[in-house]
Amino acid sequence: MISEQSWADAQLLWDFHQMHHELRPCSVALGLGSHDLGVAETTAELYKRGMMPLIVFTGATSATTREQMPRGEAVHYRERALELGVPSSAVLVEPKARNTGENISFSKALLEEAGAEVSSVLLVSKPYEERRAYATASKLWPGVEIVSASTPMAFDDYVESIGSVQLVVDMLVGALQRLLLYPEQGFTTRQVVPVPVAEAYARLCGEGFTSRLVADDS
């Protein structure tokens, strides 16, 4: 069970993590690997809407995806996109990245090697990873326009799809902590965190939603 206050606090974090960008055509889309095949499905839908001519799916495997996606996140994403009608000629696979920074830097290198001209990137991620992905891409890929996207979904619907409110709130808290820590470590650009969001984050930490936190060595 979760208290009404914690639910409201989690909703604040959910809303903050999304960039609320207006979608527009871009040079390429990056589908960031994870356990969520919905990222591949949303990327495929955006391709069919004419939002980009080329897709890069990026991601190796992790402890949470090894059984579900044994051939690697990017490979499974590509397979799902092809099932949905995306032509194989429109998809590149980057199979080595193990974190968001590598997703961006390895995809950038792959596109340069392919001779693709990139002035804008449609960055497709899980809903609660939009802002961190944006902050990472802004740091590692300066000079290109970044447009963030994810599967349109309400917070309560996402919780239902995952099946664990504890896990979802833990992930929201972990993503917020990284937005606070990573600029100092040179991983991301700094994002302004509104006071109500910071206070909600602190309350959720106090309530024990901490399984996705990383050690703060600063």
N, C-alpha and C positions, 0 to 999 in steps of 0.2 A: 504493500500500500504506500501511497505518497500523499502528503498533506496538500491542502489547497494552496498554501503559500509556496511550497516547493514546485507544484505544478505551474503556478503563475510565474515563478522565477525561471523555470525551464522554458516556458513559452517566450519569455523575454530574450533568453539566449538564442533560441531557435530563430526568432525574427532577426536578431542582430547578425547571426552568422550568414544570413542570405543577403546578397548585394542588391537585389531588386533592380538589376539592370534591364533596360529595354533591349530585347533581342534584335540583332541586325546582322546582315550578311558579313562574314569574315573570310579571311584567306584560308583558314584551316580550323578544324576543331581538334582539341585534345580531350579524349575521354580518359579520365584518371582512374586507374585500376583500384578495385576494392572488392569486398564481398558482394556488392550490390550490382546485379546485372541490369538494374534499372538505369544505370548510367549509360550502358551500351544502347539500351532501348531508346532512351531520350536522345542520344547522339544520332541514332539512325533516323528518328523522327525529324530531327532538325535538318539532317541531310536531305531527306525527301521533301522538306519545305523549301529547299534551295538556300539554306543559310550558309553553306560552305561547299566547295568542290572536293575537299580532301579531309580525311580523318586520320589522326594518329591515336591508336589505343596504346596505352603505356602502363606497364606494371608486371612485375614478376609474381612470386607467390609470397605469402606470409603465413604465420601460424594460424591465422583465422581463415585463410583461403586455400590452404594446401590440399585439403580433402575435397572441397567443393570445386576447385579449379586446378586440378593437378597439372595441366599443361601451361599454367600461367594465366594471370588475370587478363593481360592484353590479348592473348590467343583466344580465350573463351569469349571476351568481348567481341572480337572480330567475328567469331563463328556466329554469335547471336545477331550481329548486325547483318551478316550475309543472309541468315534465315529470314530477316525482316525486309530483304530486298535491296540492300546496299550492294553495289557491284564491287567485286574484289579489287578492281583497279583503283577504287577510291579510298582504299584503306591501307595504311602503313602500320606495322606492329613494332613497338619498342618493348622488348621482353625482359629487360634487366633492372628497371627502376624498382627500388625498395622503399622509397619515401617520396614525399611531394617534391622536394628539391630535385631529386633525381628524375622524377617524372618530367619536370620542366626542362632541366639541362640536357638530359638524354634525348628528349623529343626535339629540342632545338637543334642539337647536333645532327640528328637523323634527317631533319628537314633540310638543313644546310647541305648535307651530303647528297640528298635527292635533287638539289637545285631548285627547291620550292622558294618562291618569293613570298615572304610573310610580312604583312603590314598590320594584321589584326588576328587575334586568336580568340575563338569561342571556347572557353574553358568549362568543360562539363564535369561536374563532381556530384557527390552526395549533397543533399540540401544543407546539412550542417557544416560542410567543408568548403562552401563557396568562398567565404571571406578569407580563410587561411590560404586556399589555393590562389586566390587573387593576390594576396599579399606576397606570396612566394614568387608568383610569375612576375609581378611588378619589380621585385628585387633582382631576379635572375635573367629577365628578358626585357631590359629597358629599350624603349624606342618602338615598341609595338603596342597597339591598342588591345586591351584585355576586356573581354565581355564575359561575364560569369553567367552560367546557366545550371539548372538541375531539374530533376523531375518535380513539377508543380504538385505539392502535397502539403496538407495541413499537418500541424504537429501531432494531433491525436491520431490521425490516419497513419502517420509514420510509426508511431509507437505501436499501433495495432499490427502493422506489417512486420515489425521486428519481433513483437511478442514479449518484450521485456521493457517496462518503463525504467527500471533500474539501469539497464545497459544503455538505453538511449540517453538518459540524463547524464550518466557517467561520460558518454562520448561528447555531449554538449559542453560539459565542464572541461574535459581534456582539451577540446579544440580551443576554448577560450583561454585556457592557461598558456597554450602555445602562442597565441596571438600576443600575450603579455610578455612572454619570455624571449621569443625568437628574434625580435628586432635587435635586442642587445647582443645576440650571438651572430648577427649578420645573415640570418636565414630569410628574413622577410622584411618588407617595409612596415613601418609603424602604422597601426590602425587606431584611431581615436575611439576609446571605449567609453560610452556615456556612463555617468555615475550610477543611474539605476541598474544598468547591466552589470557593472562591477560589484554593486551591492548584492545583486541576485546571485552572482557567481560565488561571492564569499559565503552567503547563507547556504548555498547548495554544498559547498565544501564542508561547512560545519555540520551539515546533515548526513555526511558520509558518502556523497557521490564522488568518490575519489579514485576509483580503480583505473581510470585512464590518465591520471596525472603522471608527469615525468619529474624526475629529480631536478630540483632547482639548485644548480651549482654556483649561482651568482653570489 
